[in-house]
Amino acid sequence: MRSNSCMSRVLIVCHICLSPVSGVEEPIPVITSGDLDEILYADTKRCPHLKVLMTAAEAMLKTKWSSEHRLPELQQLQQKIQHMIQLPEGAWDRRWMITDVHDAWTSLEAHGKELPAGLTQDIKDQVNKFATEEISAFICPALVDDHGHAVLRLSMGRLLDTLLANMDNALQQQQQQGQGSLSSNGSSNGHFSSSSRGS
């Protein structure tokens, strides 16, 4: 189910369908999840297998960021951010912290609010890079193994597929309109040319 508002309708339908068969009215357990849980987020509460995959994704991301090539870069970035906005102690131990910083700054910028003093484009680019890696590890992993395909299938795959389909349809419509416009112009130009030659 996609919304808790559907629960009463589901129970009515189940009652109508099952009562003639069993002859007995029995309570029917119905588990629902809201639209945000089902579509916009990976619903690990109702999908134990996805929870295992997410735990593995988090471990792989930590391993990647702990490498000798990435850890110094990440630590330097965290120190710069800490100096600018004075995060509480232990803030960087929280999951999604770099993504939270990215979202906060993006929101401030979108609303024309003042950004932290000392924030440079280079720091913003670094935050964007790490935040993209963090969120991608959970909702859009690389499709190089069964893990990536399984995560997409059980979490964000449906939403991403819908978004890409909408983009593709919009592009096709735009291209068709453009071709139609070119055809119209070509016909009118051809008519003008033949008329000119005839005169």
Rosetta blueprint (number, residue, H / E / L):
1 M L
2 R L
3 S L
4 N H
5 S H
6 C H
7 M H
8 S H
9 R H
10 V H
11 L H
12 I H
13 V H
14 C H
15 H H
16 I H
17 C H
18 L H
19 S H
20 P H
21 V H
22 S H
23 G L
24 V L
25 E L
26 E L
27 P L
28 I L
29 P L
30 V L
31 I L
32 T L
33 S L
34 G L
35 D H
36 L H
37 D H
38 E H
39 I H
40 L H
41 Y L
42 A L
43 D L
44 T L
45 K L
46 R L
47 C L
48 P H
49 H H
50 L H
51 K H
52 V H
53 L H
54 M H
55 T H
56 A H
57 A H
58 E H
59 A H
60 M H
61 L H
62 K H
63 T H
64 K H
65 W H
66 S L
67 S L
68 E L
69 H L
70 R L
71 L H
72 P H
73 E H
74 L H
75 Q H
76 Q H
77 L H
78 Q H
79 Q H
80 K H
81 I H
82 Q H
83 H H
84 M H
85 I H
86 Q L
87 L L
88 P L
89 E L
90 G L
91 A H
92 W H
93 D H
94 R L
95 R L
96 W L
97 M H
98 I H
99 T H
100 D H
101 V H
102 H H
103 D H
104 A H
105 W H
106 T H
107 S H
108 L H
109 E H
110 A H
111 H L
112 G L
113 K L
114 E L
115 L L
116 P L
117 A L
118 G L
119 L L
120 T L
121 Q H
122 D H
123 I H
124 K H
125 D H
126 Q H
127 V H
128 N H
129 K H
130 F H
131 A H
132 T H
133 E H
134 E H
135 I H
136 S H
137 A H
138 F H
139 I H
140 C L
141 P L
142 A L
143 L L
144 V L
145 D L
146 D H
147 H H
148 G H
149 H H
150 A H
151 V H
152 L H
153 R H
154 L H
155 S L
156 M L
157 G H
158 R H
159 L H
160 L H
161 D H
162 T H
163 L H
164 L H
165 A H
166 N H
167 M H
168 D H
169 N H
170 A H
171 L H
172 Q H
173 Q H
174 Q H
175 Q H
176 Q H
177 Q H
178 G H
179 Q H
180 G H
181 S H
182 L H
183 S H
184 S H
185 N H
186 G H
187 S H
188 S H
189 N H
190 G H
191 H H
192 F H
193 S H
194 S H
195 S H
196 S H
197 R H
198 G H
199 S L
